[in-house]
């Protein structure tokens, strides 16, 4: 049963210089430890604690419960900076946005979750959705759920349940204590190793009904961030990881290109026309995708903040900007790889981190190329062809 006793009780530094310094400290530590995180295939709790001190795990907690909700662009720029150092850690940190889903819980359940503080790390292993046995007061949950990114550092884990008549068939998320599930060590991947997106397993685990909700369901707390489209935000926080990876990759090729001589003793790479042209093209591609991404975010956030209606087209363009960011960012990283030449093929080359990790977000179901077709259909006044899109 989900309680709050096992949470890692770390609080954010006061807003302002102390919190900004905590974030910079986390970046410094990440530079030192990113290889460690990749080798062990998860981000440990002590680093999650640093991110809590930097305010990233209260950034989507309602103000009503002590949170300090951040504008989506502000939060995602932090994720982007982390991702420029280590995209996999940025991916884990991105789930600091996920507490927006909890707004669909009964208010009393939210009060219980935040009773000891607003800094809560959540991991969701939602798929495949599992049938649960309906019992008095809740559900008995049995099954294995994949892709629980950040589960080894989480305070709460969400598992996915098949919905019934009471949810109009919409799937449920059930919140559980990490101590009550088994983490199945099956994250053997080439990219995003440090996300620790292992499976979680439960056997007849009781979850009270009041600790279940429809993801993206009607918020029970009316605050601006809870008016922002939750599922669009879920796609965006993953896409921005690729923008960060692209920035990290380009920073590397800029540094190498500015060197006085190449490793072979020949002309510096930066003196080669193809290098200069390729770098400039990649920089333009990244900046264009980034501008579209954040402009769209800020336009819709302004509506949410002012309580204006957010249209289907608004949500579709958010999804489009996210998918475009994921694919453009991946393209930029591969451009950087091309510029780096033969040396980039080695496992220990600095670009390998970005290449391996940047390939992953665009593979996510919310960021695959079918989004382009769905948005195009909506722009033409046609059916998107994807249930519940956008």
C-alpha positions as CSV (number, residue, x, y, z in Angstrom):
1,X,0.0,0.0,0.0
2,X,1.3,3.5,-0.9
3,X,2.3,5.5,2.0
4,X,4.8,8.4,2.5
5,X,7.1,6.9,5.1
6,X,9.7,5.6,2.7
7,X,10.2,8.8,0.8
8,X,13.6,10.4,0.8
9,X,12.9,13.6,2.8
10,X,15.0,16.2,1.1
11,X,13.8,19.7,0.6
12,X,14.6,22.3,-2.0
13,X,16.8,25.2,-1.1
14,X,15.0,28.6,-0.8
15,X,14.1,30.1,-4.1
16,X,16.7,32.4,-5.4
17,X,20.5,32.3,-5.3
18,X,20.7,29.3,-3.0
19,X,18.5,27.2,-5.3
20,X,20.3,28.3,-8.4
21,X,23.6,27.4,-6.7
22,X,22.2,24.0,-5.9
23,X,21.4,23.4,-9.5
24,X,24.9,24.4,-10.6
25,X,26.3,22.1,-8.0
26,X,24.2,19.3,-9.4
27,X,25.6,20.0,-12.9
28,X,29.2,19.9,-11.6
29,X,28.5,16.6,-9.8
30,X,26.9,15.2,-12.9
31,X,30.0,16.0,-15.0
32,X,32.1,14.0,-12.5
33,X,29.7,11.0,-12.1
34,X,27.9,10.6,-15.5
35,X,30.1,7.6,-16.5
36,X,29.3,6.0,-13.1
37,X,25.6,6.4,-13.7
38,X,25.8,4.9,-17.2
39,X,27.9,2.0,-16.0
40,X,25.5,1.1,-13.1
41,X,22.4,1.9,-15.4
42,X,20.6,4.1,-13.0
43,X,20.7,7.5,-11.3
44,X,21.1,7.0,-7.6
45,X,19.1,8.4,-4.8
46,X,21.9,10.7,-3.6
47,X,21.9,12.5,-6.9
48,X,18.1,12.7,-7.0
49,X,18.5,14.4,-3.6
50,X,20.7,17.0,-5.3
51,X,17.9,17.6,-7.9
52,X,15.4,17.9,-5.1
53,X,17.6,20.6,-3.5
54,X,17.6,22.4,-6.8
55,X,13.8,22.5,-6.8
56,X,13.1,20.1,-9.7
57,X,10.9,17.8,-7.7
58,X,8.5,20.5,-6.5
59,X,8.3,22.1,-9.9
60,X,4.9,20.5,-10.6
61,X,3.6,20.1,-7.0
62,X,0.5,22.4,-6.5
63,X,1.2,25.5,-4.6
64,X,-1.7,24.5,-2.4
65,X,0.5,21.7,-1.0
66,X,3.7,23.7,-0.7
67,X,4.9,23.3,-4.2
68,X,6.5,26.0,-6.4
69,X,5.1,25.2,-9.8
70,X,7.4,26.3,-12.6
71,X,6.3,27.6,-16.0
72,X,6.9,24.7,-18.5
73,X,9.6,26.6,-20.4
74,X,11.5,27.3,-17.2
75,X,11.4,23.7,-16.0
76,X,12.3,22.3,-19.4
77,X,15.3,24.7,-19.7
78,X,16.7,23.0,-16.6
79,X,16.2,19.6,-18.1
80,X,17.8,20.8,-21.3
81,X,20.9,22.0,-19.3
82,X,21.2,18.7,-17.5
83,X,20.8,16.8,-20.8
84,X,23.7,18.8,-22.4
85,X,25.9,17.1,-19.7
86,X,24.2,13.7,-19.6
87,X,21.0,13.1,-21.6
88,X,20.0,10.0,-19.6
89,X,20.1,12.0,-16.3
90,X,18.1,14.7,-18.0
91,X,15.5,12.1,-18.9
92,X,15.2,11.0,-15.3
93,X,15.0,14.6,-14.1
94,X,12.2,15.4,-16.6
95,X,9.8,13.4,-14.6
96,X,9.8,16.2,-12.0
97,X,7.0,17.4,-14.2
98,X,4.9,14.3,-13.7
99,X,3.2,15.4,-10.5
100,X,0.8,17.3,-12.7
101,X,-1.0,13.9,-13.1
102,X,-1.6,13.7,-9.4
103,X,-3.9,16.7,-9.6
104,X,-6.6,14.2,-10.8
105,X,-6.5,12.4,-7.5
106,X,-9.0,13.2,-4.7
107,X,-7.7,16.2,-2.8
108,X,-7.4,14.1,0.4
109,X,-5.0,11.7,-1.5
110,X,-2.9,14.6,-2.6
111,X,-2.8,15.9,0.9
112,X,-1.5,12.5,2.0
113,X,1.2,12.4,-0.7
114,X,2.5,15.8,0.2
115,X,2.0,15.6,4.0
116,X,5.7,15.6,4.7
117,X,6.8,18.0,2.0
118,X,6.4,18.9,-1.7
119,X,9.6,17.3,-3.0
120,X,8.5,14.0,-4.5
121,X,10.2,11.9,-7.1
122,X,7.9,9.8,-9.2
123,X,8.5,7.0,-11.7
124,X,5.9,5.5,-13.9
125,X,6.0,1.9,-15.3
126,X,2.6,2.0,-17.0
127,X,2.7,-0.5,-19.8
128,X,1.5,-3.0,-20.7
129,X,-1.7,-2.1,-18.9
130,X,-2.7,-5.0,-16.6
131,X,-6.1,-6.2,-15.5
132,X,-6.7,-5.7,-11.7
133,X,-9.1,-7.5,-9.5
134,X,-11.7,-5.1,-8.1
135,X,-12.1,-5.6,-4.4
136,X,-13.7,-3.7,-1.6
137,X,-12.0,-0.3,-1.4
138,X,-9.6,-0.7,-4.3
139,X,-7.7,-3.1,-6.5
140,X,-5.5,-6.2,-6.3
141,X,-2.8,-5.6,-8.8
142,X,-0.7,-8.4,-10.4
143,X,1.7,-8.1,-13.4
144,X,4.9,-6.7,-14.8
145,X,5.2,-3.2,-16.1
146,X,8.0,-2.0,-18.4
147,X,10.0,1.2,-18.7
148,X,9.9,2.6,-15.2
149,X,12.5,5.3,-15.8
150,X,14.1,6.4,-12.6
151,X,12.5,3.7,-10.5
152,X,15.6,3.1,-8.3
153,X,15.5,6.7,-7.1
154,X,11.7,7.2,-6.9
155,X,9.5,7.9,-3.8
156,X,6.4,6.7,-5.6
157,X,5.9,4.4,-8.5
158,X,2.9,4.4,-10.9
159,X,1.6,1.2,-12.5
160,X,-0.9,1.0,-15.3
161,X,-4.3,-0.7,-15.0
162,X,-7.0,-1.4,-17.6
163,X,-9.9,0.9,-17.0
164,X,-13.5,-0.1,-16.6
165,X,-17.0,1.4,-16.8
166,X,-16.2,3.8,-14.0
167,X,-13.4,5.4,-16.1
168,X,-15.3,5.1,-19.5
169,X,-12.6,2.6,-20.5
170,X,-9.7,5.0,-19.9
171,X,-6.7,3.4,-18.3
172,X,-5.8,4.0,-14.6
173,X,-2.6,4.8,-13.0
174,X,-2.2,3.2,-9.5
175,X,0.3,4.7,-7.1
176,X,2.4,2.3,-5.0
177,X,5.2,2.3,-2.5
178,X,8.5,1.3,-4.2
179,X,9.1,-1.1,-1.4
180,X,6.0,-3.0,-2.4
181,X,7.1,-3.9,-5.9
182,X,10.0,-5.8,-7.3
183,X,12.4,-4.0,-9.7
184,X,13.2,-6.4,-12.5
185,X,16.7,-5.7,-13.7
186,X,16.1,-5.8,-17.5
187,X,17.4,-2.5,-18.7
188,X,20.1,-3.8,-21.1
189,X,20.2,-1.1,-23.8
190,X,22.7,0.9,-25.9
191,X,21.2,4.3,-25.3
192,X,19.8,6.0,-22.2
193,X,21.5,3.5,-20.0
194,X,21.5,5.7,-16.8
195,X,17.7,6.1,-16.9
196,X,17.4,2.7,-15.2
197,X,14.1,2.1,-17.0
198,X,13.7,-1.3,-15.5
199,X,10.4,-3.2,-15.3
200,X,8.5,-3.5,-12.0
201,X,6.5,-6.5,-10.8
202,X,3.7,-6.9,-8.3
203,X,1.7,-9.9,-7.1
204,X,-1.8,-9.2,-5.6
205,X,-0.7,-5.8,-4.4
206,X,-3.6,-3.9,-2.9
207,X,-4.0,-0.3,-4.0
208,X,-6.8,1.8,-2.5
209,X,-9.1,3.3,-5.0
210,X,-8.3,6.8,-3.8
211,X,-4.7,6.2,-5.0
212,X,-5.7,5.6,-8.6
213,X,-6.4,8.2,-11.3
214,X,-6.9,8.6,-15.0
215,X,-3.7,10.1,-16.4
216,X,-4.5,13.5,-17.8
217,X,-7.9,13.3,-16.0
218,X,-9.8,16.3,-14.6
219,X,-7.7,18.2,-12.1
220,X,-9.2,18.5,-8.6
221,X,-6.9,21.5,-7.9
222,X,-7.3,24.5,-10.1
223,X,-3.9,26.1,-10.7
224,X,-2.3,27.3,-13.9
225,X,0.1,24.4,-14.4
226,X,-2.8,22.0,-14.0
227,X,-4.6,23.7,-16.9
228,X,-1.6,23.1,-19.2
229,X,-2.2,20.0,-21.3
230,X,-0.7,17.2,-19.3
231,X,-0.1,14.7,-22.1
232,X,1.4,17.3,-24.3
233,X,3.7,18.3,-21.5
234,X,4.7,14.6,-21.1
235,X,5.9,14.5,-24.7
236,X,7.7,17.9,-24.4
237,X,9.8,17.0,-21.3
238,X,11.2,14.0,-23.2
239,X,11.8,15.9,-26.4
240,X,13.7,18.6,-24.7
241,X,16.3,16.0,-23.6
242,X,17.2,15.7,-27.3
243,X,17.7,19.4,-27.6
244,X,20.1,19.3,-24.6
245,X,21.9,16.4,-26.2
246,X,22.3,18.3,-29.4
247,X,23.7,21.3,-27.5
248,X,26.2,19.1,-25.7
249,X,27.3,17.5,-29.0
250,X,27.7,20.9,-30.8
251,X,29.6,22.3,-27.9
252,X,32.1,19.5,-28.2
253,X,32.6,20.0,-32.0
254,X,33.0,23.7,-31.4
255,X,35.7,23.1,-28.8
256,X,37.5,20.6,-31.1
257,X,37.2,22.9,-34.1
258,X,38.7,25.8,-32.2
259,X,41.9,23.8,-31.5
260,X,45.0,25.0,-33.2
261,X,45.9,21.7,-34.8
262,X,44.3,18.3,-35.4
263,X,45.4,15.1,-33.7
264,X,47.3,14.1,-36.9
265,X,49.3,17.4,-36.9
266,X,47.4,18.6,-40.0
267,X,45.2,21.7,-40.3
268,X,42.8,22.2,-37.5
269,X,39.4,20.9,-38.2
270,X,37.9,24.3,-37.7
271,X,39.9,25.5,-40.7
272,X,38.2,23.1,-43.1
273,X,35.3,24.5,-45.1
274,X,33.1,21.4,-44.7
275,X,33.6,21.6,-40.9
276,X,32.6,25.3,-40.7
277,X,29.7,24.8,-43.0
278,X,28.4,21.7,-41.3
279,X,28.7,23.3,-37.9
280,X,26.8,26.4,-38.9
281,X,24.0,24.3,-40.5
282,X,23.7,22.2,-37.4
283,X,23.6,25.3,-35.2
284,X,20.8,26.8,-37.4
285,X,18.8,23.6,-37.3
286,X,19.0,23.3,-33.5
287,X,18.2,27.0,-32.9
288,X,15.2,26.8,-35.2
289,X,13.8,23.7,-33.6
290,X,14.4,25.2,-30.2
291,X,12.7,28.5,-31.0
292,X,9.6,26.7,-32.4
293,X,9.5,24.5,-29.3
294,X,9.7,27.2,-26.7
295,X,7.5,29.7,-28.6
296,X,4.7,27.2,-28.8
297,X,5.1,26.3,-25.2
298,X,5.0,29.9,-24.0
299,X,1.9,30.7,-26.2
300,X,-0.1,27.9,-24.7
301,X,1.3,28.5,-21.2
302,X,0.0,32.1,-21.4
303,X,-3.5,30.8,-22.1
304,X,-3.3,28.3,-19.2
305,X,-2.0,31.0,-16.9
306,X,-4.9,33.4,-17.8
307,X,-7.5,30.7,-17.7
308,X,-8.3,30.8,-21.4
309,X,-9.5,27.8,-23.3
310,X,-6.8,25.7,-24.8
311,X,-7.9,24.3,-28.2
312,X,-7.3,21.0,-29.9
313,X,-5.1,22.9,-32.4
314,X,-3.0,24.3,-29.5
315,X,-2.4,20.8,-28.2
316,X,-1.6,19.5,-31.6
317,X,1.0,22.2,-32.2
318,X,2.6,21.4,-28.8
319,X,2.8,17.7,-29.9
320,X,4.2,18.8,-33.3
321,X,6.9,21.0,-31.7
322,X,7.9,18.2,-29.4
323,X,8.2,15.6,-32.1
324,X,10.1,18.1,-34.3
325,X,12.5,18.8,-31.4
326,X,13.2,15.1,-30.9
327,X,13.9,14.5,-34.6
328,X,15.8,17.7,-35.3
329,X,17.9,17.2,-32.1
330,X,18.8,13.7,-33.2
331,X,19.7,15.1,-36.7
332,X,22.0,17.7,-35.1
333,X,23.8,15.1,-33.0
334,X,24.4,12.9,-36.1
335,X,25.7,16.0,-37.9
336,X,28.2,16.5,-35.0
337,X,29.2,12.8,-35.2
338,X,29.9,13.3,-38.9
339,X,32.0,16.3,-38.3
340,X,34.0,14.5,-35.6
341,X,35.3,12.0,-38.1
342,X,36.8,8.5,-37.4
343,X,37.7,9.2,-33.8
344,X,34.0,9.3,-32.9
345,X,33.5,5.6,-33.5
346,X,35.3,4.7,-30.3
347,X,33.3,3.8,-27.2
348,X,35.1,6.3,-25.0
349,X,34.7,9.2,-27.4
350,X,32.7,12.1,-25.8
351,X,30.2,12.2,-28.6
352,X,29.2,8.5,-28.1
353,X,27.1,9.5,-25.0
354,X,25.1,12.0,-27.1
355,X,24.8,9.7,-30.2
356,X,23.5,6.7,-28.2
357,X,21.2,8.7,-26.0
358,X,19.8,11.1,-28.7
359,X,18.6,8.2,-30.8
360,X,16.2,7.2,-28.1
361,X,13.6,9.9,-27.5
362,X,12.3,9.9,-31.1
363,X,11.6,6.2,-30.6
364,X,9.2,7.0,-27.8
365,X,5.5,6.3,-28.7
366,X,4.7,10.0,-28.1
367,X,7.4,11.3,-30.4
368,X,7.4,8.9,-33.4
369,X,6.8,10.2,-36.9
370,X,3.2,9.2,-36.9
371,X,2.7,12.5,-34.9
372,X,3.4,14.4,-38.1
373,X,0.6,12.6,-39.9
374,X,-1.8,13.1,-37.0
375,X,-1.1,16.8,-36.8
376,X,-1.4,17.2,-40.5
377,X,-4.8,15.5,-40.5
378,X,-6.0,17.8,-37.8
379,X,-4.8,20.9,-39.7
380,X,-6.8,19.7,-42.6
381,X,-9.9,19.2,-40.5
382,X,-9.6,15.4,-40.7
383,X,-9.6,12.8,-38.0
384,X,-6.1,12.3,-36.4
385,X,-6.3,8.6,-36.7
386,X,-4.8,8.1,-33.2
387,X,-7.2,7.5,-30.3
388,X,-7.2,10.4,-27.8
389,X,-4.7,12.5,-29.9
390,X,-3.5,15.1,-29.2
